[in-house]
């Protein structure tokens, strides 16, 4: 799906084409975004900015913005992706088609735990509504995109392994799992998911890379330190060591 097996994980309102370009020397995938696609999630993003000084992407036309950011990486040696949040399928299909046209990955956000986004029916709330999440995955897949789903562990009442099986059937090509403090969940998901598996959370060095890959991950991702070349170099070198062994 990408080489080297290091992904740059989206950072809301920060992960744009310039950010992806800066880390492209060390990563095979750069997931930009997240971006709110529809009215409900855009209003949630506005509330997050207003009430808690969050950083969010709020262009007038989110799908056009997504396309322009992907185009800015057309000559860069990194596979692009875009993390999206939505409650409706129309904008999701539009975004998926733009990604498909550029061999980019469309990542459905079932990860954001901000109260405003969850109240709108997006982000982490989708983990507790597998029918709606599977519907989003199927819609993006049917539009031709390579589909990733960003999920998180340690959500009460949510069995990620069971959900992984459901998302596999819905057409997910990739699961991007924030393991939180439950690294073993990567092994649980690996047993139920046949697609590409990216492990996230605390990836900083050889030890953390090897732990996730030993659980069965196909790649790892770096979040907050994604603008730190020293961390990215260590992670890239560790993944190369593992897969070249």
C-alpha positions in Angstrom: 0.0 0.0 0.0 2.9 2.3 0.7 6.7 2.3 1.4 8.4 3.0 3.7 5.8 1.6 6.1 5.5 4.8 8.1 2.4 7.0 7.9 2.1 10.6 9.0 -1.2 10.7 11.0 -3.6 13.6 10.5 -3.7 16.5 12.9 -6.8 18.5 12.8 -6.3 21.9 11.2 -2.5 21.4 10.9 -1.9 18.5 8.5 -1.9 20.1 5.1 0.2 19.6 2.0 3.2 21.7 3.4 3.2 19.4 6.5 3.1 16.3 4.3 5.9 17.6 2.1 8.1 18.3 5.1 7.8 14.7 6.4 7.8 13.0 3.0 11.5 12.0 3.3 10.6 9.6 6.1 7.1 8.3 5.3 5.2 6.4 2.6 1.8 7.9 3.5 0.7 11.3 4.7 -2.9 11.6 5.8 -4.0 15.2 5.7 -7.0 16.6 7.5 -9.2 15.9 9.3 -11.7 18.0 7.5 -15.4 18.4 8.1 -17.4 17.7 4.9 -21.0 18.4 5.6 -23.1 21.0 7.4 -23.4 19.2 10.7 -19.7 18.5 11.0 -18.7 22.0 9.8 -20.9 23.5 12.5 -19.3 21.3 15.1 -15.9 22.4 13.9 -17.0 26.1 14.2 -18.1 25.4 17.8 -14.8 23.8 18.6 -12.9 26.8 17.3 -15.2 29.3 19.1 -15.5 27.5 22.4 -12.1 25.9 22.9 -9.8 27.6 20.5 -9.3 24.5 18.4 -7.5 24.5 15.1 -9.7 23.3 12.2 -9.8 23.4 8.4 -12.9 25.3 7.4 -12.5 26.3 3.7 -15.6 27.5 1.8 -15.6 24.3 -0.2 -14.1 21.4 1.7 -14.0 18.9 -1.3 -12.3 21.5 -3.5 -9.8 22.1 -0.7 -9.2 18.4 -0.4 -8.6 18.1 -4.1 -6.2 21.1 -4.2 -4.1 19.8 -1.3 -3.9 16.4 -3.0 -2.8 18.1 -6.2 -0.1 20.0 -4.4 1.6 16.6 -3.6 1.3 15.2 -7.2 5.1 15.4 -7.7 6.0 14.4 -4.1 7.2 10.8 -3.4 4.6 10.1 -0.8 1.2 8.6 -1.1 -1.4 11.1 0.1 -4.5 10.5 2.1 -7.2 12.7 3.6 -9.1 12.1 6.9 -12.7 13.2 6.6 -15.6 13.7 9.1 -19.2 13.6 7.9 -22.7 12.6 8.8 -24.0 12.5 5.2 -23.0 10.3 2.3 -23.1 12.8 -0.6 -20.1 14.9 0.3 -18.3 11.7 1.3 -18.8 10.2 -2.1 -17.6 13.5 -3.7 -14.4 13.4 -1.6 -13.9 9.7 -2.3 -14.0 10.3 -6.1 -11.4 13.1 -5.8 -9.2 10.7 -3.8 -9.7 7.9 -6.3 -8.8 10.1 -9.2 -5.4 10.8 -7.5 -4.6 7.4 -6.1 -5.1 8.9 -2.6 -6.5 7.2 0.4 -9.8 8.4 1.8 -9.8 7.9 5.6 -13.2 7.8 7.4 -12.8 9.4 10.8 -14.3 7.3 13.5 -11.7 8.6 15.9 -12.3 12.3 16.9 -13.6 12.3 20.5 -14.4 16.0 20.7 -17.9 16.4 22.3 -19.1 18.7 19.5 -18.2 16.2 16.7 -19.6 13.2 18.5 -22.9 15.1 19.3 -23.2 15.8 15.5 -23.0 12.0 14.9 -19.4 11.8 13.6 -16.0 10.9 14.9 -15.8 8.4 17.8 -19.6 8.2 18.0 -19.5 6.0 14.9 -17.8 3.3 16.8 -21.0 2.7 18.7 -23.0 2.8 15.5 -21.4 0.2 13.3 -24.2 0.2 10.8 -23.7 3.9 10.0 -19.9 3.5 10.0 -20.1 0.5 7.6 -22.5 2.6 5.4 -19.9 5.3 5.1 -17.1 2.8 4.3 -19.3 1.2 1.6 -20.2 4.5 0.1 -16.5 5.6 -0.2 -15.5 2.2 -1.5 -18.3 2.2 -4.1 -17.1 5.6 -5.3 -13.7 4.0 -6.2 -11.5 5.1 -3.3 -9.0 3.1 -1.3 -10.7 3.4 2.1 -9.0 3.6 5.5 -10.9 3.9 8.8 -9.3 5.7 11.7 -10.5 4.1 15.0 -9.5 4.2 18.6 -9.3 1.6 21.4 -10.7 1.8 24.9 -14.1 3.1 23.9 -16.6 1.6 26.4 -18.8 -1.0 24.8 -16.8 -1.2 21.6 -15.0 -4.4 20.6 -12.6 -3.3 17.9 -11.9 -6.9 16.7 -15.6 -7.5 16.0 -15.9 -4.0 14.4 -12.9 -4.8 12.2 -14.6 -7.8 10.8 -17.7 -5.7 10.0 -15.6 -3.0 8.3 -13.6 -5.6 6.3 -16.9 -6.9 4.9 -18.1 -3.3 4.1 -15.0 -2.7 1.9 -12.4 -1.1 4.2 -8.9 -1.6 2.7 -7.1 -0.3 5.7 -7.7 0.1 9.5 -5.7 2.9 11.2 -5.9 1.9 14.9 -5.1 4.3 17.7 -4.2 1.7 20.4 -4.3 4.2 23.2 -2.7 2.3 26.2 -3.9 -1.1 24.9 -1.2 -2.1 22.4 -2.4 -5.7 22.4 -5.5 -4.6 20.6 -3.5 -4.6 17.4 -3.1 -8.3 17.7 -6.8 -8.7 18.3 -7.7 -6.7 15.2 -5.1 -8.5 13.2 -6.9 -11.8 13.8 -10.2 -10.4 12.3 -9.1 -8.0 9.6 -7.6 -9.1 6.3 -6.6 -5.7 5.0 -3.7 -3.4 5.7 -3.3 -2.5 9.4 -1.6 0.7 10.7 -0.8 1.0 14.4 -0.8 4.4 16.0 -0.1 5.9 19.5 3.3 6.5 21.1 5.3 5.5 18.0 8.6 7.1 18.7 11.5 4.7 18.4 12.7 1.1 17.6 11.1 -0.4 20.7 7.6 1.0 20.0 7.8 0.2 16.3 8.9 -3.4 16.9 6.1 -3.9 19.5 3.4 -2.9 17.1 4.8 -4.8 14.2 5.2 -7.9 16.4 1.5 -7.7 17.1 0.9 -8.0 13.4 0.6 -4.4 12.1 1.7 -3.8 8.5 2.8 -0.2 9.3 3.0 2.4 12.0 1.9 6.0 12.1 3.3 9.0 13.8 1.0 11.8 15.1 2.1 14.7 17.2 5.9 14.2 16.5 5.2 14.1 12.8 7.1 17.4 12.4 10.1 16.1 14.2 12.7 14.7 11.8 14.7 13.0 14.6 11.6 10.9 15.6 10.6 10.3 12.0 14.1 9.1 11.1 14.2 6.6 14.0 10.8 5.3 13.1 11.6 4.9 9.4 14.9 3.2 10.1 13.2 0.8 12.6 10.5 -0.2 10.1 13.1 -0.8 7.4 15.1 -3.0 9.8 12.0 -5.0 10.7 10.9 -5.7 7.1 14.4 -6.2 5.7 15.3 -8.8 8.4 
